[in-house]
Amino acid sequence: MARKRERGWPPAPEALPLPVVDDHTHLESIAGVLPDVDEEGHPVPVPTVAQHVEDAARVGVDRMVQVGCDLPSARLTDALVREHRALVGAIAIHPNEATLHAGVTEVGPDGLTPTPEPRHAVGLDDAIAEIAAIARGNDRIRAIGETGMDLFRTGPQGAAVQRESFRAHVALAKELGLPLQIHDRDAHAEVIEVLLADGAPERTVFHCFSGDAEMARLCAAQGWYLSFAGPVTFGANDELRAALAAVPLGQVLVETDAPYLTPHPYRGRPNAPYLLPHTVRKVAEVTGTSLEEVCARLSGTAEQVYGPW
């Protein structure tokens, strides 16, 4: 008989010796990743944002960067960071959102046809203007992001839209003196080209870094930060671990990107900030650094980038 695949929340890991920051999480998206009833039709409690914050704090993840990258989640992020002192926010129009706001429904290498939703009736310029207004109105919005390019989801027409949207977000981050969080999927050369041509913000973070060691060294030489997520724990990702080893520890951050990219050994199950210790321990292993020092360095770097919570 085939073994039944686990689908629920993984067990909590052992607590870290010192507190750390989840550099990138989508708390507004976690609620819908599991059914709200079990296989027998009985209601299943859905963890609230407050519960996720409490669960994370119990294992040493006491602060988070909550990321809203479409208009509804940016508005919600604005509210969440006012309510929860463990959270600061990052907001932007995601590159795959940018194409839809611009009316582009081009099929990319993923083979899927993008489907506009009512929020995409707002033009791209107006959508970015709302992001700017939210950021200006809340000093707990501490970054612009995630923004960048995603060439897995679109073709040449969409790529041109994404590039201009990315440039507008780079300019906004510099205008407001905020860090930039970058989304880069199958677009390493294109993203770096924009950053070098336009001038990257002083604090630039590659969210869920996915490049190789050569790219990591290039980014580090520019003073950029690399944030590593669950994939660094996956068995086949030796190249990503080599990239981590190539970067000074002071330019490393860690994240969950919850509810996505759950670390080993729970890949395929939902992710949440309380699972970040798995990734932190992998950073310590790969860099040959004590867990206590890694925690202290990661926490210090996060405050260097985003300020105090």
Secondary structure as GFF3:
##gff-version 3
##sequence-region A 1 309
A	DSSP	beta_strand	20	25	.	.	.	ID=ss1
A	DSSP	alpha_helix	27	30	.	.	.	ID=ss2
A	DSSP	alpha_helix	49	58	.	.	.	ID=ss3
A	DSSP	beta_strand	61	68	.	.	.	ID=ss4
A	DSSP	alpha_helix	71	83	.	.	.	ID=ss5
A	DSSP	beta_strand	87	91	.	.	.	ID=ss6
A	DSSP	alpha_helix	95	101	.	.	.	ID=ss7
A	DSSP	three_ten_helix	118	121	.	.	.	ID=ss8
A	DSSP	alpha_helix	124	136	.	.	.	ID=ss9
A	DSSP	beta_strand	141	150	.	.	.	ID=ss10
A	DSSP	alpha_helix	156	176	.	.	.	ID=ss11
A	DSSP	beta_strand	180	185	.	.	.	ID=ss12
A	DSSP	alpha_helix	188	198	.	.	.	ID=ss13
A	DSSP	beta_strand	204	206	.	.	.	ID=ss14
A	DSSP	alpha_helix	213	221	.	.	.	ID=ss15
A	DSSP	beta_strand	225	228	.	.	.	ID=ss16
A	DSSP	three_ten_helix	230	233	.	.	.	ID=ss17
A	DSSP	alpha_helix	238	245	.	.	.	ID=ss18
A	DSSP	three_ten_helix	249	251	.	.	.	ID=ss19
A	DSSP	beta_strand	252	254	.	.	.	ID=ss20
A	DSSP	three_ten_helix	273	275	.	.	.	ID=ss21
A	DSSP	alpha_helix	276	287	.	.	.	ID=ss22
A	DSSP	alpha_helix	291	306	.	.	.	ID=ss23
###
